[in-house]
Amino acid sequence: MQTSIAKDNYNEATELRALFETQLKELYWAEGVMGNMLKGIIVQATSKDLVQLLEKHTEQTRGHIMRLEDVFYATGTTRQELPYEALQCLIKEAEGLIHTTQQGVVRDAGIIAVLQKIKHYEIACYGTIRAYAIALREESIIMLLEQTLEEEKGMDLLLTGIAESHINIEAADKEI
């Protein structure tokens, strides 16, 4: 079920350009929220590997925001944030996880899981907006979007690597 915000945005989208602009505004909001969220999550994580990765991703997220600002400028789109309800739900999930788990490897495993859900959302959105940019012949921004898409995919793989190499195993060992 969509919210009235989402319905209004997509009901107005009678052209691919409008879908592109809506996606751009949602991504801009998402990256801003992600940057703030990462700062709070870093202090909740205990794994050195995870903390270092989240610190790196905080820096990457700043770059993502700057690239999106370049996309706004290059396409003549008004720079604006547009909240996206699905991501708001994932943010609430992350907050709930932190409040219902003790600091340690179990919480770290949960943090990774929620962050990967967010990464998958971002990967889908960047892939979609890149495809729109290609169709709209916005050649000047395609590389910017591809760069961010690849960084999001890379972060997802790194999160998987940390989870599978030790965090999930350590969390499971706590149950024995």
N, C-alpha and C positions, 0 to 999 in steps of 0.2 A: 504494500500500500504506500503510495507516495504522499508526501506532505503537500500542503497548498503552495509552499514556496517552490518545490520541485515542479509541481503541475503548472504553475504560472510560468516558470522559466521555459519549460518545454512546450507549453501551448503556444507561446509567442514564437517559438522556433519553427518558422515555416521554410527556412532555407538552411543549407549546410553551414553557412557562415554563422548563423545564430547558434547552432549547436556547438560549433567551434568556440565561439565567444563564451557560451555558458560553461563549457568544459574548462576553458582557460581560467575563468573567474573562480570556479570550484577548486581547481588545482592551486591557484594562488592562495585561497583561503586555507586549503589543506596543508600546504607547505609552511605557512605561517603558524598554524596550530601545531604542526609537527615539531617545528623548532622549539616552541615553548614547552611542549610535552616532553621532549627529549631531556631538557634540563632537569625536569622533575623526576624523570625515570632514572637518570644517571645516579642520583643520590640514593635511590632505592635498590640498585643492583649491587651485588657483592662480588661477582666474578670479575677479575682483572681484565680478562679478555673481552667480556661483555661491556664493561665500562669504557675501555679503550675504543671499542668499535662504535659505541654510542657517541663518544666524544668526536670521533672521526665523522660520523654521520651528521652530527650537529653542524659541523663545518660544511659538509656537502649540502645540507639543507639550505644554508645561507646562499650557496652558489645556485641552487635550484630556484630560489626566490629571485635572485638577480637575473637569471636566464628568463624566467617568466616575465619579469619587468621588461626585458629586451623584446620579448615576443609581443607584449602589449604595445610597445612603442613601434615596432616594425610593422604591425598589422593595423595600427591606428585605432586600436581598441582602448576604450576608457579603462584605466587600471581600477579594478574593483574586486573585492572579495565577495564570494557567494558561498555561504555555508551549505554543507552537504550532509543530510541527515544520517546516511549510512556511516559516514566517518565519525559523526558525533556519537553514534552508538558504540563504535569501537573505542573511542576515547573514554566513554563511560565504563566500558568493559575493563580497560586498563586501570582506571581509578578504583573500580570495585576489586580487582585483583590485588592491588596494593593494600587495600583496606582489609582484605580477608585472608591474606597470607603473611606468614612471618618472614622477615628479611632472611635471605639465604638462597640456596640452590633451587628450591621449589618455586619461590617467587621469581628467580631468574628465568626458570623454564617458562613460567607463565608470561613474563615480560616478553620473551622471545616470541612466544606464540601470538600474542596480540600484535606485536610489531610486524610480524610476518603477514598477518591479516591486512594490516595497513599497507605494507609494501605491495601486496598483491593488488589492492585497490589502486595504488599509485601506478603500478606497472600497467594495469588495464587502462587507466585514464591517459597516461602518457602515450601508450600505444595507439589509443583511439584518436587523441588530438594530433598525433603525428600523421596518422592516416588521413584525417581531415585536412591537415596542412598540405599534404601531397595532392589531394583531390582539388584543393582550392588554389593550387600552384603558388603556394607561399614558400618558395625555395629558400628565401633568406633565413627562415626559422627552423627548417627541418633538422639541420645538424644540432641546433640547440636542444630541440626536443629529444633527438636520438641520444645525445650525450647524457641527458638526465635519465632517460629510459634505461640506458645501460648501467648507470650508477645505481639505480633502484634495483635492477636485477642482480647486480653484484652484491649489494647490501643483503638482499634476500639469501643469496648463496652463502655469504659469510655468517649470517645468523644461523642458518642450517648447520654449517660446519661447527660452530661453537656448541650448538645444542647437541648435535650427535657425537661430538668428540669427547665431551665430558659433562656438560650441565645436566642433560636428561639422565645420564647414567648415575651421576651423583644424587640426583633427586630421587631416582628409583631405589638406590641403595639405602636411602633414609627410611624406606618403608619396610625394610627387612629386619 
